[in-house]
């Protein structure tokens, strides 16, 4: 389960660390890992 709305309150839309591109890279990397 991944938090698609942001990883923290600071990462929510209109907040200082909102970066959908960086989130996408993180989620793609996690998805590519074979757990």
PDB file with one MODEL, atoms N, CA, C and O in Angstrom:
MODEL        1
ATOM      1  N   UNK A   1       0.849  -1.163   0.000  1.00  0.00           N
ATOM      2  CA  UNK A   1       0.000   0.000   0.000  1.00  0.00           C
ATOM      3  C   UNK A   1       0.903   1.237   0.000  1.00  0.00           C
ATOM      4  O   UNK A   1       1.776   1.375   0.858  1.00  0.00           O
ATOM      5  N   UNK A   2       0.691   2.121  -0.955  1.00  0.00           N
ATOM      6  CA  UNK A   2       1.493   3.342  -1.053  1.00  0.00           C
ATOM      7  C   UNK A   2       0.611   4.570  -0.906  1.00  0.00           C
ATOM      8  O   UNK A   2      -0.492   4.600  -1.451  1.00  0.00           O
ATOM      9  N   UNK A   3       1.067   5.578  -0.185  1.00  0.00           N
ATOM     10  CA  UNK A   3       0.296   6.805   0.008  1.00  0.00           C
ATOM     11  C   UNK A   3       0.383   7.713  -1.216  1.00  0.00           C
ATOM     12  O   UNK A   3       1.312   8.513  -1.325  1.00  0.00           O
ATOM     13  N   UNK A   4      -0.556   7.602  -2.121  1.00  0.00           N
ATOM     14  CA  UNK A   4      -0.485   8.338  -3.382  1.00  0.00           C
ATOM     15  C   UNK A   4      -0.761   9.839  -3.221  1.00  0.00           C
ATOM     16  O   UNK A   4      -0.506  10.610  -4.146  1.00  0.00           O
ATOM     17  N   UNK A   5      -1.277  10.261  -2.065  1.00  0.00           N
ATOM     18  CA  UNK A   5      -1.548  11.672  -1.839  1.00  0.00           C
ATOM     19  C   UNK A   5      -0.377  12.423  -1.225  1.00  0.00           C
ATOM     20  O   UNK A   5      -0.486  13.610  -0.919  1.00  0.00           O
ATOM     21  N   UNK A   6       0.741  11.734  -1.046  1.00  0.00           N
ATOM     22  CA  UNK A   6       1.911  12.351  -0.430  1.00  0.00           C
ATOM     23  C   UNK A   6       2.427  11.485   0.692  1.00  0.00           C
ATOM     24  O   UNK A   6       1.692  10.673   1.254  1.00  0.00           O
ATOM     25  N   UNK A   7       3.685  11.656   1.015  1.00  0.00           N
ATOM     26  CA  UNK A   7       4.306  10.825   2.041  1.00  0.00           C
ATOM     27  C   UNK A   7       4.213  11.433   3.432  1.00  0.00           C
ATOM     28  O   UNK A   7       4.411  10.734   4.426  1.00  0.00           O
ATOM     29  N   UNK A   8       3.920  12.700   3.514  1.00  0.00           N
ATOM     30  CA  UNK A   8       3.763  13.372   4.797  1.00  0.00           C
ATOM     31  C   UNK A   8       2.917  14.626   4.570  1.00  0.00           C
ATOM     32  O   UNK A   8       2.545  14.928   3.436  1.00  0.00           O
ATOM     33  N   UNK A   9       2.617  15.348   5.634  1.00  0.00           N
ATOM     34  CA  UNK A   9       1.858  16.589   5.484  1.00  0.00           C
ATOM     35  C   UNK A   9       2.640  17.623   4.677  1.00  0.00           C
ATOM     36  O   UNK A   9       2.042  18.442   3.980  1.00  0.00           O
ATOM     37  N   UNK A  10       3.967  17.594   4.765  1.00  0.00           N
ATOM     38  CA  UNK A  10       4.794  18.539   4.008  1.00  0.00           C
ATOM     39  C   UNK A  10       4.853  18.193   2.525  1.00  0.00           C
ATOM     40  O   UNK A  10       5.242  19.026   1.706  1.00  0.00           O
ATOM     41  N   UNK A  11       4.466  16.957   2.176  1.00  0.00           N
ATOM     42  CA  UNK A  11       4.515  16.490   0.791  1.00  0.00           C
ATOM     43  C   UNK A  11       3.136  16.562   0.119  1.00  0.00           C
ATOM     44  O   UNK A  11       2.992  16.183  -1.044  1.00  0.00           O
ATOM     45  N   UNK A  12       2.147  17.037   0.833  1.00  0.00           N
ATOM     46  CA  UNK A  12       0.799  17.145   0.280  1.00  0.00           C
ATOM     47  C   UNK A  12       0.748  18.272  -0.764  1.00  0.00           C
ATOM     48  O   UNK A  12       1.573  19.185  -0.727  1.00  0.00           O
ATOM     49  N   UNK A  13      -0.200  18.211  -1.678  1.00  0.00           N
ATOM     50  CA  UNK A  13      -0.320  19.285  -2.679  1.00  0.00           C
ATOM     51  C   UNK A  13      -0.356  20.671  -2.019  1.00  0.00           C
ATOM     52  O   UNK A  13      -0.990  20.869  -0.983  1.00  0.00           O
ATOM     53  N   UNK A  14       0.328  21.599  -2.639  1.00  0.00           N
ATOM     54  CA  UNK A  14       0.468  22.999  -2.216  1.00  0.00           C
ATOM     55  C   UNK A  14       1.374  23.180  -0.996  1.00  0.00           C
ATOM     56  O   UNK A  14       1.423  24.269  -0.425  1.00  0.00           O
ATOM     57  N   UNK A  15       2.083  22.139  -0.592  1.00  0.00           N
ATOM     58  CA  UNK A  15       3.016  22.232   0.526  1.00  0.00           C
ATOM     59  C   UNK A  15       4.450  22.295  -0.001  1.00  0.00           C
ATOM     60  O   UNK A  15       4.687  21.989  -1.169  1.00  0.00           O
ATOM     61  N   UNK A  16       5.410  22.686   0.840  1.00  0.00           N
ATOM     62  CA  UNK A  16       6.774  22.968   0.363  1.00  0.00           C
ATOM     63  C   UNK A  16       7.494  21.791  -0.302  1.00  0.00           C
ATOM     64  O   UNK A  16       8.299  22.006  -1.208  1.00  0.00           O
ATOM     65  N   UNK A  17       7.229  20.572   0.119  1.00  0.00           N
ATOM     66  CA  UNK A  17       7.962  19.434  -0.428  1.00  0.00           C
ATOM     67  C   UNK A  17       7.129  18.600  -1.398  1.00  0.00           C
ATOM     68  O   UNK A  17       7.473  17.451  -1.677  1.00  0.00           O
ATOM     69  N   UNK A  18       6.053  19.158  -1.906  1.00  0.00           N
ATOM     70  CA  UNK A  18       5.223  18.455  -2.890  1.00  0.00           C
ATOM     71  C   UNK A  18       6.012  18.298  -4.183  1.00  0.00           C
ATOM     72  O   UNK A  18       6.368  19.286  -4.825  1.00  0.00           O
ATOM     73  N   UNK A  19       6.283  17.044  -4.564  1.00  0.00           N
ATOM     74  CA  UNK A  19       7.077  16.771  -5.759  1.00  0.00           C
ATOM     75  C   UNK A  19       6.585  15.457  -6.372  1.00  0.00           C
ATOM     76  O   UNK A  19       7.166  14.404  -6.110  1.00  0.00           O
ATOM     77  N   UNK A  20       5.522  15.506  -7.184  1.00  0.00           N
ATOM     78  CA  UNK A  20       4.957  14.291  -7.754  1.00  0.00           C
ATOM     79  C   UNK A  20       5.966  13.492  -8.580  1.00  0.00           C
ATOM     80  O   UNK A  20       5.892  12.264  -8.606  1.00  0.00           O
ATOM     81  N   UNK A  21       6.896  14.152  -9.248  1.00  0.00           N
ATOM     82  CA  UNK A  21       7.890  13.434 -10.044  1.00  0.00           C
ATOM     83  C   UNK A  21       8.809  12.604  -9.136  1.00  0.00           C
ATOM     84  O   UNK A  21       9.118  11.455  -9.452  1.00  0.00           O
ATOM     85  N   UNK A  22       9.236  13.173  -8.034  1.00  0.00           N
ATOM     86  CA  UNK A  22      10.087  12.441  -7.098  1.00  0.00           C
ATOM     87  C   UNK A  22       9.322  11.286  -6.467  1.00  0.00           C
ATOM     88  O   UNK A  22       9.875  10.202  -6.280  1.00  0.00           O
ATOM     89  N   UNK A  23       8.056  11.512  -6.138  1.00  0.00           N
ATOM     90  CA  UNK A  23       7.231  10.429  -5.590  1.00  0.00           C
ATOM     91  C   UNK A  23       7.101   9.298  -6.599  1.00  0.00           C
ATOM     92  O   UNK A  23       7.173   8.127  -6.229  1.00  0.00           O
ATOM     93  N   UNK A  24       6.911   9.636  -7.867  1.00  0.00           N
ATOM     94  CA  UNK A  24       6.768   8.620  -8.910  1.00  0.00           C
ATOM     95  C   UNK A  24       8.041   7.786  -9.033  1.00  0.00           C
ATOM     96  O   UNK A  24       7.969   6.568  -9.194  1.00  0.00           O
ATOM     97  N   UNK A  25       9.201   8.429  -8.958  1.00  0.00           N
ATOM     98  CA  UNK A  25      10.473   7.688  -9.019  1.00  0.00           C
ATOM     99  C   UNK A  25      10.574   6.738  -7.826  1.00  0.00           C
ATOM    100  O   UNK A  25      10.937   5.572  -7.986  1.00  0.00           O
ATOM    101  N   UNK A  26      10.257   7.230  -6.647  1.00  0.00           N
ATOM    102  CA  UNK A  26      10.298   6.380  -5.455  1.00  0.00           C
ATOM    103  C   UNK A  26       9.363   5.191  -5.611  1.00  0.00           C
ATOM    104  O   UNK A  26       9.767   4.050  -5.386  1.00  0.00           O
ATOM    105  N   UNK A  27       8.100   5.450  -5.999  1.00  0.00           N
ATOM    106  CA  UNK A  27       7.123   4.370  -6.113  1.00  0.00           C
ATOM    107  C   UNK A  27       7.508   3.390  -7.210  1.00  0.00           C
ATOM    108  O   UNK A  27       7.324   2.184  -7.044  1.00  0.00           O
ATOM    109  N   UNK A  28       8.039   3.878  -8.327  1.00  0.00           N
ATOM    110  CA  UNK A  28       8.484   2.977  -9.404  1.00  0.00           C
ATOM    111  C   UNK A  28       9.653   2.112  -8.939  1.00  0.00           C
ATOM    112  O   UNK A  28       9.719   0.926  -9.259  1.00  0.00           O
ATOM    113  N   UNK A  29      10.564   2.705  -8.191  1.00  0.00           N
ATOM    114  CA  UNK A  29      11.698   1.947  -7.664  1.00  0.00           C
ATOM    115  C   UNK A  29      11.240   0.873  -6.698  1.00  0.00           C
ATOM    116  O   UNK A  29      11.699  -0.268  -6.764  1.00  0.00           O
ATOM    117  N   UNK A  30      10.340   1.234  -5.804  1.00  0.00           N
ATOM    118  CA  UNK A  30       9.815   0.246  -4.862  1.00  0.00           C
ATOM    119  C   UNK A  30       9.058  -0.865  -5.590  1.00  0.00           C
ATOM    120  O   UNK A  30       9.142  -2.035  -5.217  1.00  0.00           O
ATOM    121  N   UNK A  31       8.324  -0.486  -6.626  1.00  0.00           N
ATOM    122  CA  UNK A  31       7.563  -1.458  -7.397  1.00  0.00           C
ATOM    123  C   UNK A  31       8.483  -2.424  -8.131  1.00  0.00           C
ATOM    124  O   UNK A  31       8.135  -3.591  -8.313  1.00  0.00           O
ATOM    125  N   UNK A  32       9.653  -1.953  -8.555  1.00  0.00           N
ATOM    126  CA  UNK A  32      10.595  -2.784  -9.303  1.00  0.00           C
ATOM    127  C   UNK A  32      11.348  -3.761  -8.405  1.00  0.00           C
ATOM    128  O   UNK A  32      11.899  -4.748  -8.891  1.00  0.00           O
ATOM    129  N   UNK A  33      11.376  -3.497  -7.110  1.00  0.00           N
ATOM    130  CA  UNK A  33      12.076  -4.397  -6.175  1.00  0.00           C
ATOM    131  C   UNK A  33      11.285  -5.685  -6.020  1.00  0.00           C
ATOM    132  O   UNK A  33      10.057  -5.669  -5.941  1.00  0.00           O
ATOM    133  N   UNK A  34      11.988  -6.776  -5.978  1.00  0.00           N
ATOM    134  CA  UNK A  34      11.305  -8.048  -5.730  1.00  0.00           C
ATOM    135  C   UNK A  34      11.430  -8.370  -4.244  1.00  0.00           C
ATOM    136  O   UNK A  34      12.482  -8.808  -3.781  1.00  0.00           O
ATOM    137  N   UNK A  35      10.378  -8.154  -3.525  1.00  0.00           N
ATOM    138  CA  UNK A  35      10.372  -8.354  -2.090  1.00  0.00           C
ATOM    139  C   UNK A  35      10.124  -9.784  -1.818  1.00  0.00           C
ATOM    140  O   UNK A  35      10.075 -10.191  -0.657  1.00  0.00           O
TER     141      UNK A  35
ENDMDL
END
